[in-house]
Amino acid sequence: MGCTRECCAMAWADPAMRRYVVCFALVDPQSKKWWLFEATPDIKEQLHYFQVLTNGQYNFLPDGIFVTHAHIGHYTGLMDLGREVMSTLEEPVYALPKMKKFLETNGPWSQLVTLHNIALQPLQADSAIQLSTTISVVPFVVPHRDEYSETAGFRIITPGKKYLFIPDINKWEKWDRSIVEEVKKVDIALVDATFFDSNELPNRNMATVPHPTVAETMDLFVKTGKETTSKIYFIHFNHTNPLLWNPQTRKEVIKNGFNIAKQGERL
């Protein structure tokens, strides 16, 4: 909102350049079930988009929604489950303890609970939850600003591949685990790429919105070899991130062996 820089001027002029807030769908083709990770402000468009991408083979509403934390891009889509819009019944919403309590005790989110629009499903860090006979999810805590809740990342285990989902973290070195080792344990890692470098917000103190920049992440992984870098898919781009709109920057990242996630991509 209110951005008049080159990055957004192009997207205002050309709707084809616009992108939704990041989320992803975990799909089980055998049971015909699916789960949504993040309830973004774009949830209504994303649920419709999912139907288009899958030719309507799955229920419109997911079999559960996993929420990472209480920042605007990650949970505010829950409002569309309320009685003013869909008025859903007992839609499962998975959350770590502080996030669960935040939804239970703060309006208007608490109304979703009292009216049974959502059914909160408690998660425990580092404790696996079985979604089907073949799919499990392990939540874990990562350091972030955490004004209202803790921040979760997720490891998803399926018969074919293991996935890592970390859309938000302060800095890799602030975590009590090695991101390099965590990436090596999975097949695909969807990781925080909010900013490309530390010069993107000239009028803001970027220390107040800490994230590992793409440049920092590439420096961290560049010596690990293509077997590891090829697992990384950058996600969660701020509108200022040139990976969204600058072809040369995109080429640089791909040349270094990394991937840039695309909206609608199937992994």
Disulfide bonds with the S-S distance in Angstrom:
none
